[in-house]
Amino acid sequence: MIRSLNKTTTHRSPGRPRAFLMDAALDAALVVFRERGYHAASLSDLGAAMKLTAGSIYKAFSDKRAIFLACLERYLDVRRTLLQQALDAEGNGLEKVRAMLRFYAESSHDVEGRRGCLVVGGAVELATFDAEMAARVTMALRNVETLLQALIRLGQSDGSIPCAVDADASARALLCMVQGFRVVGKAGPTRAEMLAAADQALRILA
């Protein structure tokens, strides 16, 4: 069980406070998991990144898997918030789909791109033998597909996307494309290349 550590305390373990900023610690652990994968990330690697001793880690998490699950939840929450902000800035369905494709393209180059996606990286690594993780990966991907379906249908209702477009099939195709962006991003494409790929992907809705 993960205990909440978002409050201060006067009790101290040797050399450091027991309380620490959970979000900052998880963000640091996220980098380790994204760059190394689940199995290659050791507790010593995680502790160094989170600036925690092994004892402090075990006071907050039962094991490495629990750290990973907390990181995955944090990763999805942050990206969901950032994506929603990008979508809210656009007016019609087609522009919102473009914003979503570009959001994934912007995550798929330079340092961010080389770190990769926690869902298509570490989470999939676990999903082959962990039923709970498999369910989380499936849900994360389904949520992306469902959002794409909704945006395409919004575009059809506001006239920015042709009604002849198959919303379900197109959403699934775009899901494959945006997840592919994150895989290709590991190889170091440029920002211009990924944005061009996003604009090309939008042509599926023409």
Backbone torsions as a table, in degrees:
resi	resn	phi	psi	omega
1	MET	NA	138.4	178.7
2	ILE	-92.0	123.0	179.2
3	ARG	-89.9	144.6	176.1
4	SER	-71.5	128.8	-179.9
5	LEU	-121.3	26.4	-177.2
6	ASN	-89.2	24.1	175.6
7	LYS	-135.1	154.7	-177.2
8	THR	-86.1	161.2	179.2
9	THR	-147.0	153.2	-179.7
10	THR	-89.3	-9.7	178.9
11	HIS	-79.5	139.2	-177.5
12	ARG	-128.7	139.3	168.6
13	SER	-88.8	164.8	-175.4
14	PRO	-53.6	117.6	171.0
15	GLY	86.7	-11.5	178.8
16	ARG	-158.4	153.8	177.4
17	PRO	-64.5	149.4	176.1
18	ARG	-71.4	-33.3	-179.3
19	ALA	-82.8	145.5	174.6
20	PHE	-150.2	165.5	-179.5
21	LEU	-76.9	109.1	-174.1
22	MET	-61.4	-45.2	-177.5
23	ASP	-61.2	-43.3	179.8
24	ALA	-64.0	-40.2	179.6
25	ALA	-65.8	-42.6	179.8
26	LEU	-67.6	-38.2	177.7
27	ASP	-61.1	-38.4	178.4
28	ALA	-68.5	-42.4	178.6
29	ALA	-66.1	-32.8	178.5
30	LEU	-57.3	-42.2	-179.0
31	VAL	-61.8	-41.1	179.7
32	VAL	-63.8	-48.5	-179.3
33	PHE	-63.5	-40.5	-177.9
34	ARG	-68.5	-38.4	-177.3
35	GLU	-80.1	-33.2	-172.6
36	ARG	-110.3	-16.4	-173.6
37	GLY	85.1	168.5	-175.5
38	TYR	-66.4	-51.5	-172.3
39	HIS	-69.1	-34.3	-178.0
40	ALA	-81.8	-11.5	179.0
41	ALA	-84.8	113.4	179.9
42	SER	-89.4	162.8	176.7
43	LEU	-63.2	-31.8	177.8
44	SER	-69.0	-37.8	175.3
45	ASP	-61.2	-46.3	-178.0
46	LEU	-65.7	-43.2	-180.0
47	GLY	-61.9	-41.2	179.4
48	ALA	-64.5	-42.7	-179.9
49	ALA	-67.5	-40.4	-178.1
50	MET	-81.1	-8.8	-176.8
51	LYS	61.0	44.9	-179.7
52	LEU	-129.5	147.3	172.1
53	THR	-78.1	164.0	177.3
54	ALA	-58.0	-38.7	179.2
55	GLY	-62.7	-41.7	179.5
56	SER	-66.4	-37.9	178.1
57	ILE	-61.2	-46.7	-176.5
58	TYR	-72.0	-15.7	173.1
59	LYS	-75.5	-22.8	-177.9
60	ALA	-103.9	-29.4	-174.3
61	PHE	-133.4	146.5	-179.5
62	SER	-75.3	-32.9	-178.2
63	ASP	-166.8	-175.8	-178.9
64	LYS	-63.6	-36.9	179.6
65	ARG	-60.0	-41.0	179.5
66	ALA	-64.1	-37.4	175.9
67	ILE	-63.2	-44.1	-178.8
68	PHE	-62.7	-43.7	-179.8
69	LEU	-62.2	-40.1	177.4
70	ALA	-65.6	-40.3	177.9
71	CYS	-64.3	-41.2	-180.0
72	LEU	-63.0	-43.3	178.6
73	GLU	-62.5	-43.5	178.1
74	ARG	-62.6	-45.5	-179.3
75	TYR	-59.4	-47.4	-178.8
76	LEU	-66.8	-40.4	-179.6
77	ASP	-63.6	-46.0	-178.1
78	VAL	-65.1	-46.0	-179.6
79	ARG	-66.4	-36.2	177.5
80	ARG	-62.2	-42.0	179.5
81	THR	-65.4	-45.7	179.8
82	LEU	-64.4	-40.5	178.7
83	LEU	-64.5	-42.9	-179.4
84	GLN	-61.4	-38.2	177.3
85	GLN	-62.2	-41.1	178.6
86	ALA	-65.6	-39.5	-179.8
87	LEU	-69.1	-39.2	-177.7
88	ASP	-64.8	-21.8	-178.2
89	ALA	-79.8	-8.4	-176.6
90	GLU	-106.2	155.1	-172.3
91	GLY	-92.4	-45.0	-175.6
92	ASN	-118.8	175.6	-174.5
93	GLY	-61.5	-43.0	-179.0
94	LEU	-63.6	-42.4	179.4
95	GLU	-66.5	-32.6	177.5
96	LYS	-69.8	-39.6	175.9
97	VAL	-63.6	-43.3	177.5
98	ARG	-58.8	-43.3	179.5
99	ALA	-62.0	-37.8	179.8
100	MET	-68.0	-43.9	178.3
101	LEU	-62.4	-41.6	179.5
102	ARG	-69.5	-31.4	175.5
103	PHE	-59.8	-45.1	178.1
104	TYR	-69.2	-36.9	178.4
105	ALA	-63.8	-39.5	179.9
106	GLU	-66.7	-21.1	178.4
107	SER	-90.1	2.2	-168.9
108	SER	-121.9	33.2	174.5
109	HIS	-149.4	167.9	177.3
110	ASP	57.0	-149.8	-175.6
111	VAL	-61.6	-44.6	-179.2
112	GLU	-60.8	-41.6	179.3
113	GLY	-64.8	-41.8	-178.8
114	ARG	-67.6	-28.5	176.5
115	ARG	-69.5	-29.1	175.7
116	GLY	81.0	-178.6	-177.2
117	CYS	-99.8	133.4	-179.0
118	LEU	-65.4	-31.5	-179.1
119	VAL	-71.3	-49.1	-177.3
120	VAL	-83.9	-4.4	177.3
121	GLY	-104.9	-95.2	-175.2
122	GLY	-62.5	-38.4	-177.6
123	ALA	-66.2	-43.2	177.1
124	VAL	-64.7	-34.4	176.9
125	GLU	-57.6	-38.9	179.5
126	LEU	-82.0	-29.4	-170.4
127	ALA	-62.7	-21.9	-177.5
128	THR	-68.4	-22.5	-179.8
129	PHE	-133.2	7.7	-177.6
130	ASP	-126.5	107.9	-174.4
131	ALA	-61.8	-40.0	179.7
132	GLU	-64.8	-42.2	179.4
133	MET	-67.1	-39.1	177.4
134	ALA	-59.1	-41.0	179.3
135	ALA	-65.5	-38.5	179.2
136	ARG	-67.2	-41.0	178.3
137	VAL	-63.8	-46.5	179.2
138	THR	-58.5	-43.8	-179.7
139	MET	-66.0	-41.2	179.9
140	ALA	-61.6	-44.8	179.1
141	LEU	-68.3	-39.0	179.3
142	ARG	-64.3	-36.8	179.5
143	ASN	-64.8	-39.0	177.1
144	VAL	-64.3	-45.0	-179.8
145	GLU	-63.4	-42.2	180.0
146	THR	-63.4	-39.8	178.0
147	LEU	-65.0	-42.7	177.8
148	LEU	-61.6	-41.7	176.6
149	GLN	-58.5	-45.9	-178.0
150	ALA	-63.8	-40.5	-179.5
151	LEU	-68.9	-38.5	177.3
152	ILE	-64.2	-43.9	179.3
153	ARG	-66.2	-34.7	174.8
154	LEU	-61.9	-43.8	178.2
155	GLY	-62.4	-36.4	177.8
156	GLN	-68.1	-35.5	179.9
157	SER	-74.9	-29.5	-179.4
158	ASP	-97.2	1.0	174.4
159	GLY	87.8	2.5	-178.2
160	SER	-86.4	-14.2	177.5
161	ILE	-128.0	132.5	-178.2
162	PRO	-58.7	141.0	179.9
163	CYS	-67.0	-20.7	-179.3
164	ALA	-72.7	-14.1	-180.0
165	VAL	-67.5	132.4	175.5
166	ASP	-77.9	105.4	-173.9
167	ALA	-62.0	-42.1	-176.4
168	ASP	-68.7	-49.4	-178.6
169	ALA	-66.1	-38.4	-179.8
170	SER	-67.5	-39.6	178.2
171	ALA	-62.8	-39.7	-179.9
172	ARG	-68.5	-39.1	177.6
173	ALA	-64.3	-42.5	179.1
174	LEU	-67.5	-34.3	174.5
175	LEU	-58.8	-46.7	178.8
176	CYS	-60.8	-38.3	-179.5
177	MET	-67.6	-47.3	-175.5
178	VAL	-69.7	-34.5	175.4
179	GLN	-69.9	-33.5	174.5
180	GLY	-65.0	-33.0	175.6
181	PHE	-55.1	-43.4	-175.7
182	ARG	-68.1	-32.1	176.9
183	VAL	-71.5	-47.9	179.6
184	VAL	-62.0	-33.6	-179.6
185	GLY	-58.2	-25.2	178.2
186	LYS	-65.7	-21.5	-176.5
187	ALA	-89.3	-1.3	173.9
188	GLY	85.0	37.4	175.4
189	PRO	-67.9	162.9	178.3
190	THR	-82.4	163.6	176.7
191	ARG	-59.8	-43.9	-179.4
192	ALA	-60.7	-40.0	179.1
193	GLU	-63.8	-43.0	-177.7
194	MET	-72.3	-37.2	177.2
195	LEU	-67.3	-37.0	175.9
196	ALA	-64.0	-38.5	177.6
197	ALA	-65.0	-38.6	178.6
198	ALA	-63.6	-44.3	179.6
199	ASP	-65.1	-35.9	177.8
200	GLN	-68.0	-39.6	179.4
201	ALA	-60.7	-31.4	-178.6
202	LEU	-65.2	-22.1	-178.6
203	ARG	-63.8	-16.6	178.6
204	ILE	-63.3	-20.1	-178.4
205	LEU	-96.0	4.9	-177.1
206	ALA	-75.6	NA	NA
